[in-house]
């Protein structure tokens, strides 16, 4: 169905973002993983298209 295809496309795109922003091994990150913040920023910027 079109809704499942749309959901699949969105999840596939977000999976690619995980590859773009792999988790950082910096143990000195005080408030979470910096790469997650970059991933989340992209999600917010592109949320209309997702």
Secondary structure in CASP SS format (residue, H / E / C, confidence):
PFRMAT SS
TARGET T0000
AUTHOR 0000-0000-0000
METHOD secondary structure of the structure
MODEL  1
X C 1.00
X H 1.00
X H 1.00
X H 1.00
X H 1.00
X H 1.00
X H 1.00
X H 1.00
X H 1.00
X H 1.00
X H 1.00
X H 1.00
X H 1.00
X H 1.00
X H 1.00
X H 1.00
X H 1.00
X H 1.00
X H 1.00
X H 1.00
X C 1.00
X C 1.00
X C 1.00
X C 1.00
X C 1.00
X C 1.00
X C 1.00
X C 1.00
X C 1.00
X C 1.00
X C 1.00
X C 1.00
X C 1.00
X H 1.00
X H 1.00
X H 1.00
X H 1.00
X H 1.00
X H 1.00
X H 1.00
X H 1.00
X H 1.00
X H 1.00
X H 1.00
X H 1.00
X C 1.00
X C 1.00
X C 1.00
X C 1.00
X C 1.00
END
